[in-house]
Amino acid sequence: MQDFKNTVLRDARRIVGSPADYIDDPDQFAAAWAAMKAGRGQGFDPARLHPQHLVDRPGPAPEPTEQILARAGQKARAVIEAKSLTIRRHVA
């Protein structure tokens, strides 16, 4: 019986630990949450666990790194030109 309880709690921790994987199945997430609460001897009121509180869908992907580096390089070159600085290149 103890092995079954440990297995249920282990699976519940895995589900609750990665809510984004279960964003389309809030019932499974709620069941895992209830199992974890029961494992600690606590009560669980599913009416207080609303789907919008689980996880918000991720926003759009950030700008690609190449674009960020290119923009930073352009800005640095513009500052260098504006201040008439000389760039020394180090040869290894």
PyMOL commands that place a pseudoatom at each C-alpha (Angstrom):
pseudoatom trace, name=CA, resn=MET, resi=1, chain=A, elem=C, hetatm=0, pos=[0.000, 0.000, 0.000]
pseudoatom trace, name=CA, resn=GLN, resi=2, chain=A, elem=C, hetatm=0, pos=[2.854, 2.361, 0.850]
pseudoatom trace, name=CA, resn=ASP, resi=3, chain=A, elem=C, hetatm=0, pos=[4.442, 1.737, -2.579]
pseudoatom trace, name=CA, resn=PHE, resi=4, chain=A, elem=C, hetatm=0, pos=[1.183, 2.703, -4.308]
pseudoatom trace, name=CA, resn=LYS, resi=5, chain=A, elem=C, hetatm=0, pos=[0.962, 5.905, -2.263]
pseudoatom trace, name=CA, resn=ASN, resi=6, chain=A, elem=C, hetatm=0, pos=[4.570, 6.794, -3.110]
pseudoatom trace, name=CA, resn=THR, resi=7, chain=A, elem=C, hetatm=0, pos=[3.930, 6.112, -6.802]
pseudoatom trace, name=CA, resn=VAL, resi=8, chain=A, elem=C, hetatm=0, pos=[0.838, 8.336, -6.806]
pseudoatom trace, name=CA, resn=LEU, resi=9, chain=A, elem=C, hetatm=0, pos=[2.692, 11.147, -5.043]
pseudoatom trace, name=CA, resn=ARG, resi=10, chain=A, elem=C, hetatm=0, pos=[5.685, 10.831, -7.382]
pseudoatom trace, name=CA, resn=ASP, resi=11, chain=A, elem=C, hetatm=0, pos=[3.413, 11.067, -10.439]
pseudoatom trace, name=CA, resn=ALA, resi=12, chain=A, elem=C, hetatm=0, pos=[1.541, 13.997, -8.880]
pseudoatom trace, name=CA, resn=ARG, resi=13, chain=A, elem=C, hetatm=0, pos=[4.814, 15.865, -8.246]
pseudoatom trace, name=CA, resn=ARG, resi=14, chain=A, elem=C, hetatm=0, pos=[5.845, 15.285, -11.860]
pseudoatom trace, name=CA, resn=ILE, resi=15, chain=A, elem=C, hetatm=0, pos=[2.553, 16.697, -13.150]
pseudoatom trace, name=CA, resn=VAL, resi=16, chain=A, elem=C, hetatm=0, pos=[2.446, 19.669, -10.770]
pseudoatom trace, name=CA, resn=GLY, resi=17, chain=A, elem=C, hetatm=0, pos=[6.130, 20.366, -11.397]
pseudoatom trace, name=CA, resn=SER, resi=18, chain=A, elem=C, hetatm=0, pos=[5.544, 20.913, -15.114]
pseudoatom trace, name=CA, resn=PRO, resi=19, chain=A, elem=C, hetatm=0, pos=[2.142, 22.599, -15.457]
pseudoatom trace, name=CA, resn=ALA, resi=20, chain=A, elem=C, hetatm=0, pos=[2.842, 23.768, -19.016]
pseudoatom trace, name=CA, resn=ASP, resi=21, chain=A, elem=C, hetatm=0, pos=[2.772, 20.137, -20.168]
pseudoatom trace, name=CA, resn=TYR, resi=22, chain=A, elem=C, hetatm=0, pos=[-0.779, 19.778, -18.824]
pseudoatom trace, name=CA, resn=ILE, resi=23, chain=A, elem=C, hetatm=0, pos=[-2.156, 23.179, -19.842]
pseudoatom trace, name=CA, resn=ASP, resi=24, chain=A, elem=C, hetatm=0, pos=[-4.725, 21.534, -22.121]
pseudoatom trace, name=CA, resn=ASP, resi=25, chain=A, elem=C, hetatm=0, pos=[-5.808, 19.050, -19.431]
pseudoatom trace, name=CA, resn=PRO, resi=26, chain=A, elem=C, hetatm=0, pos=[-6.612, 21.055, -16.274]
pseudoatom trace, name=CA, resn=ASP, resi=27, chain=A, elem=C, hetatm=0, pos=[-8.528, 18.114, -14.760]
pseudoatom trace, name=CA, resn=GLN, resi=28, chain=A, elem=C, hetatm=0, pos=[-5.380, 15.996, -14.628]
pseudoatom trace, name=CA, resn=PHE, resi=29, chain=A, elem=C, hetatm=0, pos=[-3.477, 18.887, -13.044]
pseudoatom trace, name=CA, resn=ALA, resi=30, chain=A, elem=C, hetatm=0, pos=[-6.247, 19.388, -10.462]
pseudoatom trace, name=CA, resn=ALA, resi=31, chain=A, elem=C, hetatm=0, pos=[-6.264, 15.653, -9.648]
pseudoatom trace, name=CA, resn=ALA, resi=32, chain=A, elem=C, hetatm=0, pos=[-2.498, 15.712, -9.125]
pseudoatom trace, name=CA, resn=TRP, resi=33, chain=A, elem=C, hetatm=0, pos=[-2.824, 18.768, -6.903]
pseudoatom trace, name=CA, resn=ALA, resi=34, chain=A, elem=C, hetatm=0, pos=[-5.539, 17.008, -4.874]
pseudoatom trace, name=CA, resn=ALA, resi=35, chain=A, elem=C, hetatm=0, pos=[-3.318, 13.921, -4.492]
pseudoatom trace, name=CA, resn=MET, resi=36, chain=A, elem=C, hetatm=0, pos=[-0.462, 16.044, -3.178]
pseudoatom trace, name=CA, resn=LYS, resi=37, chain=A, elem=C, hetatm=0, pos=[-2.749, 17.845, -0.711]
pseudoatom trace, name=CA, resn=ALA, resi=38, chain=A, elem=C, hetatm=0, pos=[-4.174, 14.494, 0.466]
pseudoatom trace, name=CA, resn=GLY, resi=39, chain=A, elem=C, hetatm=0, pos=[-0.643, 13.159, 0.900]
pseudoatom trace, name=CA, resn=ARG, resi=40, chain=A, elem=C, hetatm=0, pos=[-0.011, 15.978, 3.367]
pseudoatom trace, name=CA, resn=GLY, resi=41, chain=A, elem=C, hetatm=0, pos=[-3.321, 15.369, 5.145]
pseudoatom trace, name=CA, resn=GLN, resi=42, chain=A, elem=C, hetatm=0, pos=[-4.820, 18.623, 3.875]
pseudoatom trace, name=CA, resn=GLY, resi=43, chain=A, elem=C, hetatm=0, pos=[-8.220, 19.215, 2.376]
pseudoatom trace, name=CA, resn=PHE, resi=44, chain=A, elem=C, hetatm=0, pos=[-8.772, 20.327, -1.208]
pseudoatom trace, name=CA, resn=ASP, resi=45, chain=A, elem=C, hetatm=0, pos=[-11.566, 22.481, -2.620]
pseudoatom trace, name=CA, resn=PRO, resi=46, chain=A, elem=C, hetatm=0, pos=[-11.513, 22.197, -6.432]
pseudoatom trace, name=CA, resn=ALA, resi=47, chain=A, elem=C, hetatm=0, pos=[-13.822, 25.218, -6.719]
pseudoatom trace, name=CA, resn=ARG, resi=48, chain=A, elem=C, hetatm=0, pos=[-10.919, 27.407, -5.587]
pseudoatom trace, name=CA, resn=LEU, resi=49, chain=A, elem=C, hetatm=0, pos=[-8.549, 26.105, -8.267]
pseudoatom trace, name=CA, resn=HIS, resi=50, chain=A, elem=C, hetatm=0, pos=[-9.626, 27.837, -11.462]
pseudoatom trace, name=CA, resn=PRO, resi=51, chain=A, elem=C, hetatm=0, pos=[-8.000, 26.934, -14.798]
pseudoatom trace, name=CA, resn=GLN, resi=52, chain=A, elem=C, hetatm=0, pos=[-6.810, 30.493, -15.443]
pseudoatom trace, name=CA, resn=HIS, resi=53, chain=A, elem=C, hetatm=0, pos=[-4.744, 30.290, -12.260]
pseudoatom trace, name=CA, resn=LEU, resi=54, chain=A, elem=C, hetatm=0, pos=[-2.854, 27.194, -13.387]
pseudoatom trace, name=CA, resn=VAL, resi=55, chain=A, elem=C, hetatm=0, pos=[-0.680, 28.555, -16.166]
pseudoatom trace, name=CA, resn=ASP, resi=56, chain=A, elem=C, hetatm=0, pos=[-1.062, 31.299, -18.724]
pseudoatom trace, name=CA, resn=ARG, resi=57, chain=A, elem=C, hetatm=0, pos=[-0.157, 30.368, -22.248]
pseudoatom trace, name=CA, resn=PRO, resi=58, chain=A, elem=C, hetatm=0, pos=[3.345, 31.519, -23.092]
pseudoatom trace, name=CA, resn=GLY, resi=59, chain=A, elem=C, hetatm=0, pos=[3.698, 34.780, -24.965]
pseudoatom trace, name=CA, resn=PRO, resi=60, chain=A, elem=C, hetatm=0, pos=[5.329, 35.157, -28.337]
pseudoatom trace, name=CA, resn=ALA, resi=61, chain=A, elem=C, hetatm=0, pos=[8.901, 33.993, -28.659]
pseudoatom trace, name=CA, resn=PRO, resi=62, chain=A, elem=C, hetatm=0, pos=[11.505, 36.655, -27.945]
pseudoatom trace, name=CA, resn=GLU, resi=63, chain=A, elem=C, hetatm=0, pos=[13.494, 38.212, -30.719]
pseudoatom trace, name=CA, resn=PRO, resi=64, chain=A, elem=C, hetatm=0, pos=[16.178, 35.875, -32.118]
pseudoatom trace, name=CA, resn=THR, resi=65, chain=A, elem=C, hetatm=0, pos=[19.662, 36.312, -30.660]
pseudoatom trace, name=CA, resn=GLU, resi=66, chain=A, elem=C, hetatm=0, pos=[21.176, 37.154, -34.044]
pseudoatom trace, name=CA, resn=GLN, resi=67, chain=A, elem=C, hetatm=0, pos=[18.866, 40.155, -34.428]
pseudoatom trace, name=CA, resn=ILE, resi=68, chain=A, elem=C, hetatm=0, pos=[19.644, 41.382, -30.914]
pseudoatom trace, name=CA, resn=LEU, resi=69, chain=A, elem=C, hetatm=0, pos=[23.406, 41.112, -31.499]
pseudoatom trace, name=CA, resn=ALA, resi=70, chain=A, elem=C, hetatm=0, pos=[23.154, 42.858, -34.883]
pseudoatom trace, name=CA, resn=ARG, resi=71, chain=A, elem=C, hetatm=0, pos=[21.139, 45.720, -33.370]
pseudoatom trace, name=CA, resn=ALA, resi=72, chain=A, elem=C, hetatm=0, pos=[23.602, 46.099, -30.475]
pseudoatom trace, name=CA, resn=GLY, resi=73, chain=A, elem=C, hetatm=0, pos=[26.512, 46.107, -32.926]
pseudoatom trace, name=CA, resn=GLN, resi=74, chain=A, elem=C, hetatm=0, pos=[24.869, 48.803, -35.064]
pseudoatom trace, name=CA, resn=LYS, resi=75, chain=A, elem=C, hetatm=0, pos=[24.296, 50.963, -32.013]
pseudoatom trace, name=CA, resn=ALA, resi=76, chain=A, elem=C, hetatm=0, pos=[27.904, 50.515, -30.843]
pseudoatom trace, name=CA, resn=ARG, resi=77, chain=A, elem=C, hetatm=0, pos=[29.249, 51.404, -34.310]
pseudoatom trace, name=CA, resn=ALA, resi=78, chain=A, elem=C, hetatm=0, pos=[27.032, 54.509, -34.413]
pseudoatom trace, name=CA, resn=VAL, resi=79, chain=A, elem=C, hetatm=0, pos=[28.359, 55.679, -31.028]
pseudoatom trace, name=CA, resn=ILE, resi=80, chain=A, elem=C, hetatm=0, pos=[31.951, 55.030, -32.131]
pseudoatom trace, name=CA, resn=GLU, resi=81, chain=A, elem=C, hetatm=0, pos=[31.423, 57.044, -35.317]
pseudoatom trace, name=CA, resn=ALA, resi=82, chain=A, elem=C, hetatm=0, pos=[29.661, 59.882, -33.467]
pseudoatom trace, name=CA, resn=LYS, resi=83, chain=A, elem=C, hetatm=0, pos=[32.521, 60.204, -30.980]
pseudoatom trace, name=CA, resn=SER, resi=84, chain=A, elem=C, hetatm=0, pos=[35.215, 59.685, -33.650]
pseudoatom trace, name=CA, resn=LEU, resi=85, chain=A, elem=C, hetatm=0, pos=[36.812, 56.924, -31.611]
pseudoatom trace, name=CA, resn=THR, resi=86, chain=A, elem=C, hetatm=0, pos=[39.584, 54.726, -32.959]
pseudoatom trace, name=CA, resn=ILE, resi=87, chain=A, elem=C, hetatm=0, pos=[39.187, 50.979, -32.640]
pseudoatom trace, name=CA, resn=ARG, resi=88, chain=A, elem=C, hetatm=0, pos=[42.308, 48.959, -31.962]
pseudoatom trace, name=CA, resn=ARG, resi=89, chain=A, elem=C, hetatm=0, pos=[42.142, 45.382, -33.077]
pseudoatom trace, name=CA, resn=HIS, resi=90, chain=A, elem=C, hetatm=0, pos=[43.987, 42.886, -30.912]
pseudoatom trace, name=CA, resn=VAL, resi=91, chain=A, elem=C, hetatm=0, pos=[45.754, 40.112, -32.758]
pseudoatom trace, name=CA, resn=ALA, resi=92, chain=A, elem=C, hetatm=0, pos=[46.151, 36.932, -30.776]
for i in range(1, 92): cmd.bond("trace and resi %d" % i, "trace and resi %d" % (i + 1))
show_as sticks, trace
zoom trace
